[in-house]
Amino acid sequence: MSGEPGHSSVAPPPGDVEPGSGVRIMVEYCEPCGFEATYLELASAVKEQYPGIEIESRLGGTGAFEIEINGQLVFSKLENGGFPYEKDLIEAIRRASNGEPLEKITNSRPPCIIL
């Protein structure tokens, strides 16, 4: 105890595990394609839902936006042609954090096209 009035701990009580902890996400994206903004937006949404999650990025090949959860490829822009919906990725993370089997995300939203 610190003895300071108003001092409180934000750590979860012993035995409680922060949702998403133990789940690792790797996003590989094409920087020249301008996909960094999409990665940052997705990473922010994931961190909001799962503050304890580990999310990293690495630069990938042309057109790439690939997402792995715990080493398993769950989304590929190269295969689907678009970007994942946040809700689908959040659901995949929920499954991973509960130890459920992961399925590939096949829904995708089309990339923005400015004419």
C-alpha positions in Angstrom: 0.0 0.0 0.0 1.3 3.4 -0.9 -0.7 5.2 1.8 -1.5 8.0 -0.6 -5.2 8.9 -0.7 -6.8 8.4 -4.1 -4.1 6.0 -5.2 -5.5 3.0 -7.0 -4.1 0.1 -9.1 -5.3 -0.5 -12.6 -3.9 -4.0 -12.8 -6.5 -6.8 -13.0 -7.0 -8.8 -9.8 -4.9 -11.9 -9.5 -6.3 -14.7 -11.6 -8.0 -12.4 -14.0 -6.4 -12.4 -17.5 -6.8 -9.3 -19.7 -8.8 -10.2 -22.8 -6.6 -10.8 -25.8 -3.4 -11.4 -23.8 -1.4 -14.2 -25.2 -2.7 -13.5 -28.7 -0.1 -12.3 -31.2 -1.1 -10.6 -34.4 1.3 -9.9 -37.3 0.1 -7.7 -40.1 2.2 -7.6 -43.3 1.4 -4.7 -45.6 2.6 -2.9 -48.7 3.8 0.5 -47.7 4.2 2.0 -51.2 0.5 1.0 -51.8 -0.5 3.3 -49.0 -1.8 0.5 -46.7 -0.1 1.8 -43.6 -3.1 4.0 -42.7 -5.4 0.9 -43.0 -3.0 -1.0 -40.7 -2.9 1.8 -38.1 -6.8 2.1 -38.2 -7.2 -1.6 -37.7 -4.5 -1.8 -35.0 -6.3 1.0 -33.1 -9.6 -0.8 -33.3 -8.1 -4.0 -32.1 -6.2 -2.3 -29.2 -9.5 -0.6 -28.2 -11.2 -4.0 -27.9 -8.2 -5.9 -26.6 -5.7 -3.6 -24.8 -3.5 -6.6 -23.8 -3.0 -7.9 -27.3 0.4 -8.0 -29.0 0.1 -6.5 -32.6 3.0 -5.9 -34.9 3.6 -5.1 -38.5 6.2 -5.7 -41.1 6.6 -4.5 -44.7 5.4 -6.9 -47.4 5.3 -7.2 -51.1 3.2 -5.2 -53.6 -0.5 -5.3 -52.8 0.0 -7.3 -49.6 -2.2 -6.9 -46.5 -1.8 -10.3 -44.7 -2.9 -11.0 -41.1 -1.6 -13.8 -39.0 -2.9 -14.7 -35.5 -0.5 -16.7 -33.4 1.4 -17.6 -36.6 -1.7 -18.8 -38.6 -2.7 -16.8 -41.7 -6.3 -15.7 -41.2 -6.6 -13.0 -43.9 -5.0 -12.3 -47.2 -5.7 -9.3 -49.4 -3.8 -11.0 -52.1 -6.4 -13.8 -52.1 -9.5 -11.7 -51.3 -8.8 -8.5 -53.2 -9.9 -6.2 -50.3 -9.4 -5.4 -46.7 -10.9 -7.3 -43.7 -13.9 -5.9 -41.8 -12.9 -5.0 -38.2 -15.7 -7.1 -36.8 -14.4 -10.2 -38.5 -10.9 -9.7 -37.1 -12.2 -8.9 -33.6 -14.2 -12.2 -33.8 -11.1 -14.1 -34.9 -9.2 -12.6 -32.0 -12.0 -13.6 -29.6 -11.8 -17.2 -30.9 -8.0 -17.3 -30.5 -8.1 -15.9 -27.0 -10.6 -18.6 -26.0 -8.5 -21.3 -27.5 -11.0 -22.0 -30.3 -9.9 -23.0 -33.8 -9.3 -20.2 -36.2 -11.0 -20.0 -39.6 -9.8 -17.9 -42.5 -11.6 -14.6 -43.0 -13.1 -14.6 -46.5 -15.3 -11.4 -46.3 -13.5 -8.3 -47.5 -14.4 -4.7 -48.1 -13.1 -3.3 -51.4 -10.1 -1.0 -51.3 -11.0 2.7 -51.8 -10.6 3.9 -55.4 -10.2 7.5 -56.1 -11.0 8.4 -59.7 
